[in-house]
């Protein structure tokens, strides 16, 4: 079985987010980059299938050369090889199109990814990939088993869980719960050293078509100062809620 795991390079959640002076782009200076956490759940699941079923695991990233340290980390976690599409992604469609091209040409049985990236939270790439490949798609999966040419996925729905059976090849988008957090793999020294020699193929994009263009970005406004009201001064509390907060 051949598994393709799509990973995004995203800012560490502790990084301070800034934009360029004209607010036209994200300022990448001083940012620490990590594997998108939801993609890491998918990668860990792929490694488990590698161990239990002898699957080969390829990690794929659509990005420029600055994303290669993140790809190497995925290789250190246990992926067999990596592919980087040499494109700075501008929208979900261009990203999905390149993923679908690699998946189609590589003849993968299963495409795994997180349901969304934590930077843009678009959540549209996995579904687009499935549509472009004309393959079954299960979103927000919290459980996955593969038996021969069939995959059984579990996804959360309102009030419970739904179990879905699909024929391979298929696209599965996972979220927290796809594997236990305690099972997430921290690369050891042996893995880090072996990652340096694992194949990392760089391919050129098949298209430069972009359907959505970002116009501008704005930071979240700073929080207003907190006003402390004595529990004995209810009149003042009511006045503030009415005149300033305007909630009553």
N, C-alpha and C positions, 0 to 999 in steps of 0.2 A: 504493500500500500504506500502510495506517495501522498504526503501531506504538505500543503503550502500554508504557511502561517504568515499573515500580513501584520507587520508591526509599524507603528508610528513613532517618531521621535518627538517627544513633547517636553515642555519645560517642567522641571521638578516643581512640585507643589509649594516648596519653600522659596522658590525664586520670586523676586520682585518683578512684576510685569510693567513694562513701560512701552510707549509708542514713540515713533519718530516725531520730530518737531512739527511736521505738517499733518501728523495723525493719519498718514496714508499707509503705514506699515508697522508691524510689530518690531520693536527694537531687540535684536538678539544679543546685544552686548551684555556680557556678564551672566548669561543664563547657563544653568546646569541642565543638561538634557538627559532624559531617561526613556526607557521603553514605556509606552502608554500602558498604564496599569491593567486595563481591561484586555489588552493584547497579551499581556504577560500571563493572564489566566489561560488564554487560548494556547499559548506556547507551552505552558506546563502540561496541559492536557495532551498536546501533541507528543511531548516527551514521554508521557505515561503510555501512550499508544505505541511509541517507539520501543519501549521496554517490554510491553506485553505482547505485541504483535509483529515486532520486527519492522515497523514502518520506517521509512526514510523521511526526515523532516527538513524542509527548506524554508528559510525565513526570507521574506520579501519586504523591501522598503522602497517607497517612491520618494526620492529626495536627492539632495546634492551630496557632495563628498563629506560635508560636516556631519552627516548622520552615520557614518561608518563606525564610530566607536559604539554606538547603540547596537548596530548589527553585530559587531564583534561580541558584545555582551550576550546577545541571544545565542551566538555560536558557543560561547563559554557555558551557557546554561545547558546546552546539549544538542542543538540543531546540527545537522550534518553539513549543510552548506548554506550559502546566502546569495541573494540576488538584489542588486540595487538598480532601480531605474533612474537614470541620471536626469532627473527633472525636479525642479522646485515646484511642488504642487500648488496650484492657484485656486482650485475648486474641487468639489467632490467628484464631478463627472470626469475630469482629466485624470484624477487619481484612480478611480474605478476602472477607467478604460485601460490604463496601463497594467493594473492588476489582472484584469480579465485576459489581456493579451499574453502575459507571462503564464497564467494558469492554463490557457488554451494550448499554447505551444509546448508546455511541459507535461501535459497529459496527467494532471494531478487528480487523484481520487477524491480528495477532500480539501476544501479551502476553509481554514479557521481564522478568525479575527475577533477582536473585541467589537461590541455593538456600536461603539463610538469612541472617539478620542477625547481626552479631557481638556484639550485646548479650545477647540471650536465646538465640540458637542453637537456636531451636525447629525450624526447617526444615519447618514444616507448612503455611505460608501458600500457597506455589505450588500444591501438590497440591489444597488445598481450593478455590482459585480455579478450577482446571481442572474439578474435580468440579461446582462450582456452575454453571459455564458449559457443562458437558457437552462439553468439548473435549479433543482429544488433549493429552497431557502428557509432556514429556521432562525429567527431572531431572538435575542435575549435569553439564550440557553443557559440553564443552570445544571445541566446534566447531559452526558453524552456517552453512548456505548456504540461500538462498531462491531458488527458480526458479518464477515464476508462482504457482500456487496450491499449491505443495508446498515443504516445508522438509525439509532433511536435516541432522540433528543428530548429533554425535558425543559419546558419553559414556564416561567411564572405568569399567571393570569390573575385577574381580579378575583380574590376569594379562594385561590388554590393554585394547582399546577396542571399543566397539560403535557401529555406524552405524545410525541409525533414520530412516526416512522417514515423514513425517506430512502429512496434508492440512490446509491452513489453513481456518479459524482454529484456532490452537493456542496453548498456553502452554508456554514454554521457560524453565527455571530454569538459570542459568549459574553457573559458578564460575571460579576462577583458571585461565586457559588458553583461555577463550572468545575472548579477544584477547590478544596479547602485552602484557606490562606496559609495554614501551617505547611502545606505541601509546595508552596512557591519555592523555587530553587534559587539559592544564593550561590553564584559561581565560586568554586574553590580554585586554588592555585593551579591545580592540574588542568581544570577546565579553561582557565584563562590562558595558560600556555598553549594548550592544544588549539584554541580558537585562532591563534596567530597564523596557523598553517592550514586552516580549513579553507576550502575554495570560496571566494567571494567574487561573483561575476557582476560586472557593470555593463548594463545594456542601455542603448539610447532609446528615448521615447518614440512611440509609433506616431504620435500626433502632438500638435501644440494647441489643439482646440480647447477653448475655455468658454463655458456657458454662463458662469457667474463671476462677476468682478467686484471685489471689495472696494467700497468708496472711501470710508473713513472709519476710524476707531476712536472710542472715548473711554477713558478710565472711569471706574466706579466713583461717584462723588464721595468725598470723605464724610464720615458719620458726624452728625451734629453733636455738640457738647451735651452731656447728660445733665439734666436738672434733677436735683434731689429735693423731694418734698416731704416735709414732716408728716408722719401718719396722723397727726392731730389736726393738720391743716387741710381738710377735705375741700374747703371752698377754693383754695389756691389750686389744688389738683384739678378740680372741675374746670376752673378758668383756663388752665393751661391746655387741657384736653380740647376745650371748645375753641379757644382763640388761636392757639399756636399749632397744636397737632391737628385740629379740625376733624376730629373723629367722632365728636358728639355735637 
